[in-house]
Amino acid sequence: MRKITILSMVFIMVLFPFTFTVFAGDYYVEGIGGYTISPEATFEESGASFDMDLDETFFIGLKLGYSFPEANYFSLELEYNYIKPDIETMRTTSGSDWLDLGGDVKVSTFMVNGILEYPEGRIRPYIGAGIGVSAVDVDLTLSGNIGGSSVSATGSGDDTCLAWQVLVGTVVTINEQWSADIGYRYFSSNPEWENLEIDIKTSLVTFGLRYSF
């Protein structure tokens, strides 16, 4: 019985060596920050759509990565990031009547990224893509003056929806453990509730500090 067990283990190790070596790769953790560029949101309701600009804002995040030893140019990452852009106030007028619509958007996102990185040298460019889910909260405020009377209203909604991003950048080695990550990414998510759908899109410039184990 012992011989069968030993022979079985050897057979499995020969056929599936990857199973026993996958955890021998390089792990890293990275804190990231950045800033949005020209964020925007498209609102669609009952067949009608209109664009609203979002204020540029800061971006923060954290990711855990793993580089495969058999293919050291490829990494997988688990990432969390957060942005909170304000909705730029949009005014509509009709004669002496006017309405202002504004608010803010909070987006918390969990991503799985696939990264292709040049594996050699101190400066290593990369490209990648990610897919995941965003938890989106939207708060809207409406205020104005109609027929000489002040009006105001608030509304909110939340949804967990599909999100995706594409990434490009460069990793610069500082020493054996530490690296800097300078990048650009394009992000999109598409929350909806009831009869309202919002398409959120933004470019971001990012800077990260990475520690490799």
Steps between C-alpha positions, in 0.01 A plus 500: 500500500788735582659427160175584323475830690858602423470399133173694473663816642794471259260447209297809591813713545631396157172568323411819691822672611332840481276410791802472728694803376234766444545642848874548449451824306530860614230671706471874535274752668453851365334815621375720217375856470411723211273756346211477256509674162177619335260266682146493367167328551226431248152474650233304312140497614189388313679513165644849553868562576714794605866547592619645830857596577659374819756699696855370485594333826760287676522124467630254761547126495687190611596188311659161562686345207657168407758443222513147361847340497430308178397822325663786689364754252143428621342602832157476657380771738213541743420871531272727701458867408275792590397831340242760604443760226244777541249551221556843347184707545296522181253787462199509271302819445172604347430869519537597866465137615811296571605162642840381624584129509809375685619240746782251544600146408685249719663203324667213689646240263650152532701385196696203371778628271711311250835675439760441226830654615843503340685275748857634482683818590446781747227664288221259400204621290168314528148478360200339658125473541268442792143390561299506820208659682427852620275601790361835383304752710350805330349797684316765298375844607260720311436865582357797318224752452183426307233764460649707781499210747809319626517127433739236629523123495751224569539148369742213537567154370756223527598197298770234475598466137762379254815714467806479277825685435805501275844593631838605364806615689855440617647339811831649615715295740625692804672210676451125548164539676365841399377626162308801371206457264404789268190436290193601306165321500154531349213393725131435437201376700129491420263507801122498461189491714131521422486680163825697540834388353833682543815444296802623701830544315831661588870503421744497790869564557637288784809458713568191709760382748558124486659262750607157368532202735 
